[in-house]
Amino acid sequence: MTPTEVDPNTQRQAVLFSGSAPWDELEAALASLPAPVGPDVMFEFARTAGWGTGDWVVDTGSYGFTHAQRLESAFGCRVLAVDLVDGGLRSARSDGPREGAVFGVQGDAQLLPVGSGSVAGVWSRDMVSCVDPERFLAECARVLKPGGAVVLYAACLTRLLAGAERERFLAALSLTGGAERAILEGAIAKAGLHVDGIAEVGAGWPEADLVSGGSRLTEDLLAIVRMQRAEEALVARFGRTWFETILAWRQWAPFMALGKLKVVVYLLRK
């Protein structure tokens, strides 16, 4: 290279950091963006679904009664909260949900303990990646009355989560095809449900958490940094399986923020 020749990468670095790049303008554009769409769009879809007083809604993968109680309070519907793990349901019962409005039962979302054509709605918040999407959505279609609706929140892997990192994440959390958008939407069609509404939430939840001063993302990132630093000692103490599972769980919100997971909310009709 002669003294007069400039390496293209060096030239680009000079432009980037010379003060001519639109750093301030871009930051101003970011600050003026509208508020992100958050998971509460599910309640907007529930309102569109027409759930009301006296209607039965099944909250699948409920764990506690958080969403079940909000549904009952907002719409006056009766809610059956179903979860495979009884611990959260037992804890929620001890908090005293309103008698006659919210019920909890241990059960499999792929084998719902309700009769065919008996409920107005199914609520599914961030659990379809834990079940077989075809079995689950077929079961939703079975229990819905004609015209009934499913409000479904799904966190889907994107192309940005690839290769060994993708495989490690899937294995650590035992994620199913419900985390793959194409597979999920194929299962929706196979169940005979049609999409009546869709909200591309993306990373709305972690963005809103950061704007409001929430600590979830910060806590997750701190845990990830510490786990990576102490991996050998932690694996020796707790085992590789638990290390990988807890690491992947802590990566959930950061991966969402980085676009490696994308939240989509569906309103599905029978």
N, C-alpha and C positions, 0 to 999 in steps of 0.2 A: 504494500500500500504506500503510495507516495504521500508526502506531507499535505498535498492539496485534496486528497481523497478523504471523505468522511464516511465512516461506517453508518449504514442506514439506521441501525438500532440506536447508536449514539445520537444521531440527528433527531430521532423521535423523542428520546429522553430529554434532549435540550428543549424541544418544543413543549413537552408535557410540563416541565418544571420552570419554564421561562417566565411564567405569569400570563402567557397568551391563551392558555387553556381556559375554558369557561367554567371554572370551579364554582365561583360565586353564583353565576347565573343558574347553573344546574341545581345548586343547593336551594336557591330561591324557588325554582320550579318544583322541587320536592316538597318544600314547605307549603306550597299552595295546592297540593293535591287534595281531592275530597277525602273525607274519612273512609277508611276501609270497610268493606262488607264483613261483618262478623258472624259467628255461629248463631246469633239470635235471629238470623233470617229464618231459622227453623220455625220459630213462633209465628212469623209472618206467613209461612207456608201452612202452618196448622190452622191459622185463621182463614186462609184461602180454602183450605180443605173443608171448612164448615163445621169443625168439631164444636159441640155445644153441650148444654145441660142434658144429662142423662145418657150421653153417648159413652160407650166403652172404648178406651184406647189402651193398647198394650205398649209398654215401654220396655223394649228389649235390651238386654245388657245393662240394666238399670244400675246395678250395684247398690247405691243408696237411692233415696227417693227424691233427690234434688230436682230433676226435671219433671218427675211425676207430680210432685207437689206444685210446681209452677204451672203445669198444664191444667191441673184441677183448679188452681186459683184463677188462671186467666180465662178459661173457657167453661168451667163448671162441669167438665166431663169426669167420669169415673175412670181411674187408671189402675191397671194391673201391671205392677213392676216385676219383671222376670229377669233373673240373673242366675248363671250357673254356679256362682259362688254365694253361699248363704251369709258370709260374714258381713258384707255391706248391708244386706237386707235386714239382718238381725240388729245391726247398729242403728239403722234408720227407724226400725220399729220402736226401739227404745227412746227415740226422740219424740215419739207420739204423733204420727201422722193422723190427720182427721179421720175419725171413724166413719166408715161407710163411703169414703171417697177415694182413698188410695190404699191398695192392697199389695202385699209383696209375697212372691212365691219363688222358691228355688226351682229352676227348670232350664231346659235347653231351648235356645231361640230357634233351633232347627226342628224342634218338636213342641210347639207352643201348646200349653195346657188349656186351650179354649176350643170351642166347637167351630165347625166350618160355617162361614158366613155369619159370624156372630158379633164382629166388632166394627166400629166406624173407622178406626185408624190404628196404624202401627208407627211408633216413634223409635228411631234407631240412631243413636248418637255415638259415632266413632267406634263401632264394634263390628262392622261388616268385614273388616280385615282379619277378624278372629274366627270366622265361620266359613263354611262352604257357601259361596254366594248363591249358587243355584238352589241348593236345599233351603237356605234361609228365605230367599225371595219367593220360592214356590210355596213355602209355608205362610208367608205374609199374604200371598194371593188367596190361599185356602181359607184363612180366618176372616178375611175382609168381606163385609157386605157388598153387594153391588154398588158401585159408586164410591166405595171406601177409598182411603188414601194412605200412603206410606210417606212419612217425612224422613228422609235418609241422609245422614251426614257421613261422607266417606273421605278418608285421607288416602290419596292415591300416590303411588310412587311415580316420579317423573324420569325422563331420560337423563337428568343430571345426576341421579343416583344409579351408578352403573358398576359393572365389573365385580371385583371381589368385595368392594364396600357394600354393594347392593345385596350380594349373596349373604354376607355376614349379618347384615341388618335383618333380612328376611328370616334367617335361621335363628337368630337370637330371640326374636319375638314370636316365632312360629306363625308368621303372617301367611295368609291364604291368598287365593286369587281375588279376594275382595279388596286387596290393596292395588290391583292392576285395573285401571279404568276401562280398558277394552273388554276385559273379562267380566267386570261388574256390569257394564252396560249390555253385554251379551246375555247375562243372567237375567237382567231386568226384562229384556224382550222375551226371553224363553219362558218366563213366569207369566206372560200375558199382561204385564203392567205397562202402561204408557207414561211417558214423561210429560207431565202437565206444567212443570216449572223447573228451572235449573238456576242455581246461583254459583258462580265461580268465586268462591271465597278466597282461594289461594292461601296467602300468609296473613290474612286479615287479623286472625287472633293474636299471633305474636306481635304484629305491628301495633295493634291497639294496646297490648300489654306494655310495650315499651313507651308509647306516648303517654299512658296514664301513670307511668312510674312504677309499674308492677315489677315483681322480682323474679318471676318464674324463669325467664330466659337467662337472666344473670346467674341464678342458682344452678341451672342446668349446665351452663358453660363452665362455671367454676368446678362443678363435679367432674365434668369431662376432662378438664385440664389436670385435676388431681388424680383421677383414675389412670390417665395415661402415664403420669409421672411415677405412680406407685404400682403399676400393673403387676410386676413380678410378685411383690409382697401380697397384694390383694388376691391374686389367683391362688397363691400358696395357702392363704387363710380361708377363702370362701369358695374356691374351685373355679375352673374356667367357665362352666355353664352360667353360674350366677354373675360372674364378672361381665360376661358378654351380654346377658339379658339386661342388667342394670345400666350398663353403658349405652345400649341401644335405646332403652327407655329415656335416658337423659338426652339422647340425640334427637328425640322426636320433635320437640319444638324448634331447636336450632336447624334441623333439616328442613322444617317447614319454612323457617325464615329465609333459608338459602335457596328455596325453590326445589329442593330434592323431594319434598312431599307437597302435594297440592290438595287443599280441601275443596270438595264439591258437595253442594247440598241439592238434593232432588226432591221434587214433589211428584209422587207416582200415583196414578189412578188405576183402579181395577176396571 
